[in-house]
Amino acid sequence: MDIPRKLGILIYSAVPAIVGGGIVYHFFDSFVQVVIFEILLVMAVLGIFSS
């Protein structure tokens, strides 16, 4: 996978990280669930990079 594609995937996954983190915090009022959500997103992005 070339560098521009990797950067595009990172930018594309940054929006759900920011918006999704806010939504998760709104519903659960705890940063623990936000951290879990962010870890799941990182694992998904790393899974895309490894394939």
C-alpha positions in Angstrom: 0.0 0.0 0.0 1.4 3.4 -0.9 1.9 6.4 1.4 -1.0 8.5 0.0 -3.4 5.7 0.5 -2.3 5.1 4.1 -2.6 8.8 4.9 -6.1 8.8 3.3 -7.1 5.9 5.6 -5.8 7.7 8.6 -7.7 10.9 7.8 -10.8 8.9 7.0 -10.5 7.1 10.4 -9.8 10.3 12.3 -13.3 11.7 11.8 -15.0 8.6 13.4 -12.4 8.8 16.2 -13.3 12.4 17.1 -17.1 12.3 16.4 -17.5 8.8 17.7 -15.6 9.6 20.8 -17.9 12.5 21.6 -21.0 10.4 21.0 -19.7 7.6 23.2 -18.8 10.1 26.0 -22.3 11.6 25.7 -24.0 8.3 26.2 -21.8 6.8 28.9 -20.3 9.9 30.6 -17.0 8.1 31.1 -13.6 8.2 29.4 -13.1 4.5 29.9 -15.6 3.7 27.2 -14.1 6.3 25.0 -10.7 4.8 25.4 -12.1 1.3 24.6 -13.8 2.8 21.5 -10.5 4.4 20.4 -8.6 1.2 20.9 -11.1 -0.7 18.7 -10.7 1.9 16.0 -6.9 1.7 16.1 -7.1 -2.1 15.9 -9.4 -1.8 12.8 -7.0 0.6 11.1 -4.0 -1.6 11.9 -6.0 -4.6 10.5 -6.5 -2.6 7.3 -2.8 -1.7 7.1 -1.6 -5.3 7.6 -3.7 -6.7 4.8 
